[in-house]
Amino acid sequence: MIEVSNLVKRYGDHTAVDHLSFQIEKGKIYGFLGPNGAGKSTTMNMITGYIASTEGTVTIDGHDILEEPEKAKKCIGYLPEQPPLYFDMTVLEYMKFAADLKKIPKDKKKSMIEEVMDMVKITDMKNRLIKNLSKGYRQRVGLAQAILGYPEVIILDEPTVGLDPKQIIEIRDLIKSLKKKHTVILSSHILSEVSAVCDYVLIISHGKLVASDTPDNLGKLAAGSNNLNLLVKGEKSRIRQLLGEISGVKEISIEKKSDQEGWNVTVSTEENTDIREEVFFKMAENRYPILEMQSQKISLEEIFLELTEDNKKDPSDTNNRIQTAKEAEAVIRESENKTEEADKHDSSL
């Protein structure tokens, strides 16, 4: 449906988007996720042909966005972060204007406008001037013009900005319903929104794609996603021994808080290994009661922070590898030793 290949956008010395490549398939909702300034809106603007890329190509349904812009844009409905509204028009006048721009046939125009306005719940506002609408209703009018004409791809840049909680739920439900007939690309920095709505997540940081998968699969990739947390009463060494006998166990961590009954146990397992049943029977056989058992769930927020923070760090940079004062001291000592060795070498020459 949409193929983005080696997309680059530079503003002087600043690279806003850095060799971005991905594919969008039909009938899914894609979440385009990243911190502010990551390059999300710039990428959206290049996909829609609003700005030209420095390098790379965007192909929509076989049409290059720069070489065949009219054919490519017919496949797209776009709601930018700031809805493209004319404040001195009424809602209905604006919808008729948008329909004319999209070259919707006259015999279908009236029924389609009514259908779309009803879909986003702005029918009651159709005779009001856009400048007199609340921010939430203006956002709905912007969404209505994106849906108008029922394009194959609907691209939404921060669609719930300025909406109250009730309106956000309504817009999310509307976006979910759109995937029956459309492919939806949703750009957002609101993690709960992407998690609630999207089938597939693309995470961008500093203009680069750092991860792309379903929310569930991203959870499996994150550190700590294969951990089982337990609270067990019994002898520490014996608990470790029993858990070590279970197939698929990689690491066992046991600690105890002074005010707590039992041991806090974290068991790290191999990928796609569920040991909960074996742990239960093993502890029951030895009369070691399990007070709590919980598989560690990694939220999209934790995944996002892990991926974007890792991307900020340069592994070749010594400063990024220093985590504690002891490590810093060790690096300084190593540097001093190297200097002493160099001085000895120089004096022997």
C-alpha positions, 0 to 999 in steps of 0.5 A: 500500500505505502512503501517508504524507502531510505527517506531523508530530510535535512535542514542545513546541517540538521538531519530531521529524518535519517534513512527511514524505511518501512512498509504499510499494509492494507486494513491495519492501524499503524501507530507512529510513535516518538518523542517530540522532535523525533521527526514524526510530523516531518515524515508525515509531511513527506508521505503526503507530499506536503514537503519534498524529501532530500533523499529517498522515495515514498510510493502510495499504491504504486504511485511516487508521491513526487513524480505522480502527486495527483494520483498518489494524493487521491489515495490519502486523507490527511489531518495535520497537527493544525487542522487546515480550517477556514474560520470564516466559513460555516462547517457545512460550507467548509465541507462542501469546499473540501468536497470540491477540492477532492473532486467528489461527484456532484450526485454523491457530494451531499449524501457523503458530506452528511454521512461523514458529518454524522460519523464524527458527530458534527451535524448539529454544528453544520451552520456554525462558523468554525471560528466559534467552535471549541478546539475539540469540534475544530479537530472533528471538522479537520478529521471529517475533511480527512475522511471525506471521499473515503480515501484508502489511507487516512493519516492522522497527526496527533488527532486527539490534541485538545479534546476532553476525555469523553471526546478522546474515547469517541475519536479512538472508537471512530479510528478503530472503526475506520480500519474496516475500510481504510488503512490508518496511520496515527502519529502520536507521542501519547503512549496510551493512545497508540496502545489502545488503538494500533495493531502495529507500532513504529517507534522513531527516535532522532529521525531513525526507526528504532523498532517496528512490530505489534505491541505484544511482540515489542513487549517480548523484545524488551528487557525483563519481559521473560521474568516471573516474580514470586513471593515465597516462604521457605529456606532461601538456598532450597528455593534457589535449588528447586527453581534451578531444577526447572527447565527453561530457567536462566537466572534466579534472584532472591532478596528479602525486605525486613518488614516482609514475610517470605522471599522476593524471587525474580526468575528469568526464563528463556523466550516463550517459556511459561514455567508457572505451573511447574513452579507451583507444583515444585513449591507445593511438593516441598511445602513452600507456600507461594504468597504471590506469583506474577508474570512481569508485564512490560508496558508500551511506555517502558518499551518506548523509554528503553528504545529511545534512551538506548538510541541516545547513547553512543556505545563508543562513548566512554562517558555513556558507559560510566554508570556508578562512581566506582566505574568512574574511579576505575576508568580514571585509574586505568587512564592514569596507569596508561599514562604512567606506562607511557612515561616509563616507555618514554624515559627508557628511550 
